[in-house]
């Protein structure tokens, strides 16, 4: 079900408990939860009020409602389901998140809503190769090691690392080797730090706006087109076009 200007069973105000459902376009978990919401409408005396979080007014309402239940902006996930002083962020499946929502909904309709706060957070994560892990069973250093190992198979970083290894094999100067390796490690650390802080905060600031997604997608398509064009032009040969031959020799000295 898509929330548009057309009315649906979820958007028609009526008697019963009001449930606020915040979503963003292009959010697959949001789309997965919508059929579940429709089932709840037919089972209980409730009505859903949908909110497009890309709208500035709706986003302000979401921020206020989350603040009322003690949730900070950095904890925000979509979809966000809010009712009875409870906020459920994100969506995993009807058997997990759905059951928590329905259980709390039944309590609220019975007049025994839980104290204001956040719905029970997901305590499990599914990682490639590793499989399912329960986050509460691991210490912070343990989780850092697991996530580091998973992210260590980053194909982009692997190509750079392979290039560096082939490069330092031809060098006999330990100082240059340490300089190259140290620069790579330092640059990687700075980049990941920016991803975890500035990049994350930037997206929290601008929100999940569809124009941003379109611009990023067009930029990626443009870069891909240029790379394909370069591959065809060079017939697959690896060519370095940064500077002339003399400049490249100076770089490796």
N, C-alpha and C positions, 0 to 999 in steps of 0.2 A: 504494500500500500504506500503510495506516495502522497505526501501532504502538499496539496496545492490549494488554489483558491476555492476548489470544490469542497463541499461539506462531506464529512464521513461520519461513521458511528462514533469515531473518537473525537471529533471536533465539535459535535453538537452539545452545547451546555445543557445540563439536565439535573435532576435530583441525584443525591448521593455524593459520595466522596470525590473531590476533584484531584486528579493526578496530573502533574505537570511533566510533560515529556519534551526534553530539549534535544534537538538533533541538528546535524549539519549535512548538507548535500554531499554526496560522494562517500559517505561514511557507511561501510558495509555492515558493521555491528548494529548501526541504527536501523538499517533495512531489515536485518535479521530479527530485531526485537518487535517490529511493528505488527507482524501476524500474531505474536504472543499477546500484545496489547489488545488486539481485537478480540481474542478469546476471553480475556479478563472482562471486557465490556459486556459480553454476553453471559458471563457467569455471576457477576457481582453488580450491585447497585452503585456503579461508579461511572465517571466520564473522564476521558483524557483531554487535556488541553495541549495541543502541539505548539512548540515554539521553535522557530528557525533561528539557531544561535548565531548565524552569520549576520542577522539583523542587529544593528547597534542597540536598539531599545530592548530587544529580547535578550541580548547578551548582558545588558545592564541588570535586567530582572534576574537572570541566572546568577550573576555575581552576588546580588543582594540575597537571594534565597540560599545560596551556598554559605554565605557569611552568617546567616541566621542559624544554620545548623552546625557552624564551626568548621567549615571546610575552606581551606585556602585555595587560591587560584591555581597554584602549581600542582594540586592534586586532581585537577579537572580532567575528566575523560568523557567521551561521548559514546553512546547516548547517556543523558542524565535524567533519571526518573525521580521526581520529588513529590512527596505527599506525607501528611501527618507528622511533619517534623523530621522526616527521614529522607536521605538522599542516596540513591544507588547509582554509582558511576561506572560506566562501561557495560559491556554485555558479553557473556561467554557462551551460554546456552540456556535453553528452557529448563534443563535439569539442574543447573547450578544457580546462576543469577536469577533465572525465572522463579525458581522455588523460593528463594529468599524474598523476592518481591511479593509473591503471592502469600507467603506466610505472614509477612508484616502487614499486608493489605487485610488479611482476615482478622488480625489482631486489632487493627484500627477500626474496622467495621463493627467489631464486638465491643468497642469502647475502651480497649486496653492498649492503645498505641504505645510502643516503646518510647523511652525518653528521647528527647531531641538528639539527633546525632547521625552518624553515617551508617549506612547498611553494612553488614559484615563484608569486609574486603576479601577479594580472591587471594587465597594463600598458596595457590599452585601455579606453576608456569611450565609450559611445554617447550623444551629446547631441542634443536636438531641434534641427532646422535645420542645425546644424553637422555632424552625422553622427559617424562614428567618429574618435577622436583617440588618438594614442599618447602617454601621459602623460610618458614619459621624453624626448620630443622638445621639451617645453616647460619653460621656467624657471618658478619659483614665481610671479613677477609675471605672466608670460604666462597661466598657468592661472587666476590670480585674475581677470584681465581677461575671459577666456572664460566662466568660471563666473558672473562678475558680469553679463555681457551676457545670459546665459541666464536668470538669476534676475531680471534687470531687467524681464522681461515678466510679473512676478507680477501677476495680475489684481486681487488685493486692493489692492496698493500703487498700481496704476494708477488705480483708482477714487478713492482718497484724493488722489492727485496731480491728477487731473482736477478734483476739488472744490476743491483749494487754488488751482489756476490760475484757475478761475472766480471764486474769492473775492478773490484779490489784484488781479484786473483792475478791480475796483471801488474799490480802495484807492488813494489818492493819496500816502499817507505812506510814504516809503521805509523808515523805521524799523520800522513795523508789518509791511511786506512782508518785511524781513529777519528779523524776529522770528518770523513764521509759517513761513517757509521753513526758517530755521535750526532751529526746534523740530521740524519734520518730519524733517529730515536727522538731527538728534541722536537723536530717538526711534527712528528706523529703525536707526541704528548700534547703539544700546544693545540693541534687541530682537534683532538678528542676533547680537550678541556673546553674549547670554544663550542663544540657540539653539545656538551653537557650543560653549559651555562648560557652563553650569549645566544646561541642558535635556538635553544629551547625557549628561552625567555622571549626571543623575537617572535616565535610562532604563537606563544601564549598571548603576546601583545596584539598581533594583527589578527589572531583568530584563524579559523579554518575557512577563509574566504575563497570562493570558487575562482575569482579572477587571478588570485595568486597561483592556484593550481594550474590554471590555463597558461599563465606566463612561464612557469617552470617547465611545464610539458612542452611548450613551443621551443624553449631554449634547449631542452634535451634533444628534441627532434632536429633542431638546427645543427647542434654539435654532432649528432649522429650522421647527418647528411654530409657534413664537411669531412668527417672521418672516412665515410664510404668513398667520397669523391677523391680524397687523398690516396686511399688504397688502390683505386682504379688507376689513378694517374701514375703511381709509382710501381704498379703491377705487383703489389704485395711486398716490395722491398722495404726494409727498415731504413729510413732516411732521416738524418738529423739536419734540419734546416735553420738551426739557431746559430747565426754568425757564419763566417767563412771558415775555410779549412784551418787557417792560422789561428783563429780565435778558439776553435775547438781543441787544437793542440795545446794552447796556453791553459785551457781549463783543466787538462789532465796533467799538467806539469806540477 
